[in-house]
């Protein structure tokens, strides 16, 4: 096999690996954004309705984790083309 074809195959594998890494790192940032958004909503609701407790922060942070996991798994499981 000529050297040019070997370099092409190696560069294709490397670009595929980099593309996957970019997708997964984007997924991590998306999950963090969803969780932080729900914690922020819970904090605002707590400061308005229950300033002495952290009830809404706890509820909304757990809800945010579950929604972030759902979005991540839905994106992770979808078939690749």
VOGU-3710 file (C-alpha; in Angstrom, 3 decimals, decimal comma):
1> xxxxxxxxxx> 0,000/0,000/0,000  1,482/3,363/-0,945  2,477/5,810/1,778  -0,097/8,366/0,607  -2,972/5,966/1,249  -1,651/5,113/4,708  -1,453/8,805/5,620  -4,997/9,339/4,349  -6,336/6,439/6,426  -4,545/7,685/9,544
11> xxxxxxxxxx> -5,786/11,244/9,067  -9,355/9,973/8,569  -9,148/8,020/11,826  -7,741/11,025/13,663  -10,392/13,372/12,299  -13,101/10,899/13,283  -11,699/10,719/16,805  -11,522/14,489/17,047  -15,075/14,808/15,777  -16,312/12,379/18,427
21> xxxxxxxxxx> -14,384/14,223/21,131  -15,935/17,504/19,997  -19,428/16,004/20,098  -18,938/14,587/23,597  -17,390/17,755/24,984  -20,270/19,751/23,537  -22,656/17,316/25,197  -20,956/17,888/28,557  -21,298/21,654/28,253  -24,941/21,249/27,262
31> xxxxxxxxxx> -25,605/19,120/30,348  -23,872/21,662/32,594  -25,919/24,480/31,076  -29,214/22,650/31,655  -28,365/21,803/35,268  -27,178/25,341/36,047  -30,299/26,825/34,466  -32,537/24,690/36,684  -30,492/25,516/39,792  -30,808/29,214/38,923
41> xxxxxxxxxx> -34,596/28,870/38,547  -34,783/27,050/41,879  -32,706/29,759/43,534  -34,984/32,502/42,182  -38,099/30,653/43,354  -36,575/30,038/46,791  -35,640/33,670/47,233  -39,172/34,724/46,281  -41,312/32,143/48,093  -39,160/30,338/50,715
51> xxxxxxxxxx> -36,166/32,474/51,716  -35,490/30,364/54,832  -35,166/27,001/53,027  -33,637/25,544/49,874  -36,614/23,456/48,816  -36,881/24,701/45,235  -33,126/24,562/44,650  -33,103/20,895/45,627  -36,170/20,032/43,549  -35,075/21,944/40,456
61> xxxxxxxxxx> -31,460/20,756/40,608  -32,582/17,113/40,695  -35,059/17,823/37,906  -32,267/19,495/35,915  -30,010/16,463/36,320  -32,722/14,128/35,056  -33,541/16,378/32,096  -29,846/16,742/31,245  -29,397/12,961/31,372  -32,468/12,481/29,169
71> xxxxxxxxxx> -31,182/14,962/26,582  -27,697/13,431/26,676  -28,922/9,860/26,315  -31,330/10,828/23,548  -28,475/12,487/21,674  -26,038/9,665/22,451  -28,338/6,846/21,349  -29,596/8,423/18,119  -28,261/6,624/15,039  -25,210/8,157/13,378
81> x> -25,085/8,574/9,625
//
